[in-house]
Amino acid sequence: MKFDTVKLVVDLKSLSRGMNRGVYDIPLLKVEWNIEDVDPADSQGILELVVDFGDEFVLCSGRLNAYFRTPCARCLEPSRFSISEEIYRVYTWIPDPASEEQREVISQSGELSIFDAVQEAVLLSIPLKPLCSPDCTGICYN
């Protein structure tokens, strides 16, 4: 399976029917995450990816193992957090408005961007109240 680790794009022509698996080193600093106040804490992350390539759909699942940082809720110093959400997305070539299952439409380019699914995993992993340390006393005490 060919996979662009910066754009997070799967080359559909490189897939065989059925399950396709890969583990990829993601250069976190080169990916344009576009998430306010959230940046990679490390230069590399690991994406475990499974792509089930069928006639009517492509199912992408996996997990991004990486660390990001965001400002501490008390003192605004960087707070490090890990990505823990599963990645799961179903794509199709032909949209079915009658279907209850939400599916994204695959472009005719032969490439499948999973960026939104991976970005969503990062967003869902951001702590509600990130702390630089459990005993952070806050900005007034620094």
C-alpha positions as a printed NumPy array, in Angstrom:
array([[  0.   ,   0.   ,   0.   ],
       [  1.405,   3.377,  -1.029],
       [  0.781,   6.099,   1.531],
       [  1.869,   9.747,   1.557],
       [  2.927,  10.321,   5.173],
       [  2.822,  14.13 ,   4.94 ],
       [ -0.517,  14.616,   3.156],
       [ -2.022,  11.457,   4.731],
       [ -3.219,  10.155,   1.36 ],
       [ -3.654,   6.525,   0.288],
       [ -2.977,   5.65 ,  -3.366],
       [ -6.043,   3.532,  -4.214],
       [ -4.294,   2.018,  -7.245],
       [ -1.744,   0.436,  -4.928],
       [ -4.372,  -1.483,  -2.941],
       [ -5.418,  -5.068,  -3.426],
       [ -9.027,  -6.167,  -2.809],
       [ -9.69 ,  -6.918,   0.836],
       [ -7.511,  -5.972,   3.781],
       [ -4.396,  -3.856,   3.31 ],
       [ -2.225,  -3.1  ,   6.332],
       [  0.655,  -0.784,   7.012],
       [  2.566,   0.937,   9.787],
       [  3.935,   4.367,   8.898],
       [  6.263,   6.891,  10.508],
       [  4.458,  10.225,  10.278],
       [  6.656,  13.359,  10.224],
       [  4.333,  15.29 ,  12.549],
       [  6.062,  18.632,  12.05 ],
       [  5.546,  18.5  ,   8.264],
       [  1.799,  17.8  ,   8.41 ],
       [ -0.377,  20.942,   8.333],
       [ -2.679,  20.115,  11.252],
       [ -4.467,  23.501,  11.336],
       [ -5.643,  23.046,  14.929],
       [ -5.616,  26.215,  17.016],
       [ -3.217,  26.106,  20.004],
       [ -2.235,  22.476,  19.283],
       [  1.141,  21.446,  17.88 ],
       [  3.115,  18.213,  17.688],
       [  5.276,  17.635,  20.773],
       [  7.579,  15.206,  18.917],
       [  8.88 ,  15.119,  15.367],
       [  7.566,  11.607,  14.626],
       [  4.383,   9.659,  15.241],
       [  3.313,   6.173,  14.19 ],
       [  0.15 ,   5.484,  12.211],
       [ -1.139,   1.924,  12.192],
       [ -3.518,   1.737,   9.231],
       [ -5.887,  -0.935,   7.929],
       [ -7.703,  -0.285,   4.65 ],
       [-10.47 ,  -2.689,   3.634],
       [-10.844,  -2.156,  -0.116],
       [-14.217,  -3.359,  -1.41 ],
       [-16.337,  -2.902,  -4.526],
       [-18.736,  -0.398,  -2.974],
       [-16.726,   1.092,  -0.129],
       [-13.306,   1.619,   1.427],
       [-13.103,   1.3  ,   5.191],
       [-10.109,   2.895,   6.913],
       [ -9.317,   2.131,  10.529],
       [ -6.3  ,   2.355,  12.737],
       [ -4.591,   4.392,  15.411],
       [ -2.186,   7.304,  15.518],
       [  0.388,   7.005,  18.301],
       [  1.82 ,  10.463,  18.87 ],
       [  2.25 ,  13.281,  21.341],
       [  0.977,  16.816,  20.909],
       [  1.065,  19.897,  23.113],
       [ -1.355,  22.65 ,  24.006],
       [ -1.252,  25.44 ,  26.607],
       [ -1.812,  24.462,  30.248],
       [ -5.251,  25.569,  31.464],
       [ -3.699,  27.104,  34.612],
       [ -0.334,  28.639,  33.67 ],
       [ -0.273,  28.587,  29.839],
       [  3.02 ,  26.633,  29.729],
       [  3.065,  23.785,  27.181],
       [  1.108,  20.718,  28.247],
       [  1.903,  17.402,  26.54 ],
       [ -0.824,  14.848,  25.73 ],
       [ -0.983,  11.58 ,  23.834],
       [ -3.302,  10.668,  20.994],
       [ -5.565,   7.838,  22.088],
       [ -8.525,   7.868,  19.7  ],
       [ -9.151,   5.195,  17.085],
       [ -9.366,   6.249,  13.462],
       [-12.419,   4.944,  11.618],
       [-13.951,   6.222,   8.402],
       [-16.042,   4.693,   5.601],
       [-15.653,   6.043,   2.054],
       [-17.707,   5.261,  -1.04 ],
       [-17.678,   6.069,  -4.742],
       [-21.42 ,   6.617,  -5.011],
       [-23.258,   8.561,  -2.298],
       [-26.425,   6.945,  -0.953],
       [-28.703,   9.558,   0.64 ],
       [-31.065,   6.796,   1.846],
       [-28.319,   5.156,   3.919],
       [-28.218,   5.963,   7.624],
       [-24.471,   5.377,   7.732],
       [-22.44 ,   8.508,   7.008],
       [-19.938,   7.866,   4.215],
       [-17.531,  10.242,   2.552],
       [-17.357,  10.238,  -1.24 ],
       [-14.072,   9.198,  -2.858],
       [-12.757,  11.515,  -5.557],
       [-12.002,  10.171,  -9.013],
       [ -8.294,  11.068,  -8.651],
       [ -7.326,   7.61 ,  -7.421],
       [ -6.21 ,   9.061,  -4.099],
       [ -7.971,   8.825,  -0.766],
       [ -7.235,  11.495,   1.829],
       [ -7.597,  10.236,   5.383],
       [ -6.381,  13.561,   6.789],
       [ -9.801,  14.525,   8.207],
       [-10.11 ,  11.196,  10.036],
       [ -6.622,  11.527,  11.553],
       [ -7.143,  15.197,  12.427],
       [-10.407,  14.237,  14.129],
       [ -8.515,  11.704,  16.278],
       [ -6.167,  14.495,  17.385],
       [ -9.085,  16.826,  18.165],
       [-10.9  ,  14.155,  20.191],
       [ -7.74 ,  13.491,  22.232],
       [ -7.239,  17.074,  23.416],
       [ -7.819,  17.107,  27.177],
       [-10.712,  19.27 ,  28.386],
       [ -8.463,  20.857,  31.001],
       [ -4.844,  20.247,  29.953],
       [ -2.282,  20.623,  32.733],
       [  1.492,  20.878,  32.403],
       [  1.721,  18.909,  35.677],
       [ -0.877,  17.64 ,  38.16 ],
       [  0.354,  20.063,  40.824],
       [  0.453,  23.183,  38.606],
       [ -0.446,  26.165,  40.799],
       [ -1.374,  28.461,  37.936],
       [ -0.287,  31.744,  36.39 ],
       [ -0.843,  33.82 ,  39.568],
       [  1.73 ,  31.77 ,  41.52 ],
       [  4.533,  31.572,  38.942]])
